[in-house]
Amino acid sequence: MRILPGLALRQRAAATLAVEGLLAALRPSRVVIEPGEPVTPAAVSVILRAHRWCARNALPLSVEGSAALRRILEANLRQSAPDITPH
C-alpha cells in the first residue's frame, strides 16, 4: 500500500483508519508500505500504527524507504520487539 507524499498531521487519523480498514477487509498474508517522499511525521505515525495492527494480527510488515526513514522507524521501535522490516 502507498502513503501519499506530504501526509499532513490533520490527515493522520483518516489515513490510519483507511489503512486499518483495508487490512481488516483484505486480511493479507503480508503487508508492504511504500511511503511517498517526503515522509512526514504523520506518515511515520501511520506506519507505526500499521505496525502495531500487524503485530496484533501476526502479519509481517515491510516498509520501502530511504535510510533516513529506516533510522526513524528503528528509533521508534527500539522499545518493542521490532518485527518490521525497513528496506
C-alpha positions in Angstrom: 0.0 0.0 0.0 1.2 3.5 -0.7 1.1 6.5 1.6 0.9 9.7 -0.4 3.8 12.2 -0.1 3.4 15.1 2.3 0.7 13.5 4.5 -0.4 16.2 6.9 -1.0 15.8 10.6 -4.6 16.6 10.2 -5.0 13.7 7.7 -3.3 11.2 10.0 -6.4 9.8 11.7 -8.2 9.4 8.4 -5.2 7.7 6.9 -4.8 5.3 9.9 -8.5 4.4 9.7 -8.2 3.7 6.0 -5.1 1.5 6.4 -6.7 -0.4 9.3 -9.9 -0.8 7.4 -8.2 -2.1 4.3 -6.1 -4.5 6.3 -9.1 -5.8 8.2 -11.1 -6.2 5.0 -8.4 -7.9 2.8 -6.6 -9.9 5.5 -3.4 -10.1 3.5 -0.7 -12.6 4.3 1.9 -9.8 4.5 1.9 -6.0 4.3 4.2 -3.8 2.3 4.0 0.0 2.8 5.6 2.4 0.4 5.5 5.9 1.8 5.9 8.8 -0.7 8.8 11.2 -0.2 9.0 13.5 1.7 7.9 11.2 4.6 6.2 13.4 7.2 5.8 12.8 10.9 2.2 12.0 10.2 3.2 9.3 7.7 5.6 7.8 10.3 2.8 7.7 12.8 0.6 5.9 10.3 3.3 3.3 9.6 3.9 2.7 13.3 0.1 2.3 13.9 0.0 -0.2 11.0 3.0 -2.0 12.6 1.0 -2.4 15.8 -2.1 -3.6 13.9 0.1 -6.1 12.0 1.8 -7.3 15.2 -1.6 -7.9 16.9 -2.7 -9.9 13.8 0.6 -11.8 13.3 1.2 -10.2 9.9 4.7 -9.4 8.7 5.2 -5.8 7.7 7.8 -4.3 5.3 8.4 -0.7 4.7 10.1 0.5 1.5 12.0 3.7 2.0 15.2 5.6 2.5 18.0 5.0 5.0 16.7 8.1 6.9 13.2 6.6 7.2 14.7 3.3 8.3 16.6 5.1 11.1 13.4 7.0 12.2 11.4 3.8 12.3 14.1 1.8 14.1 14.4 4.6 16.7 10.7 4.5 17.3 10.6 0.7 17.5 13.5 0.2 19.9 11.1 -0.1 22.9 9.2 -3.0 21.3 10.2 -6.2 19.6 10.7 -4.9 16.1 9.2 -7.3 13.6 9.1 -4.6 11.0 11.5 -4.8 8.1 12.5 -1.4 6.8 14.1 -1.6 3.3 
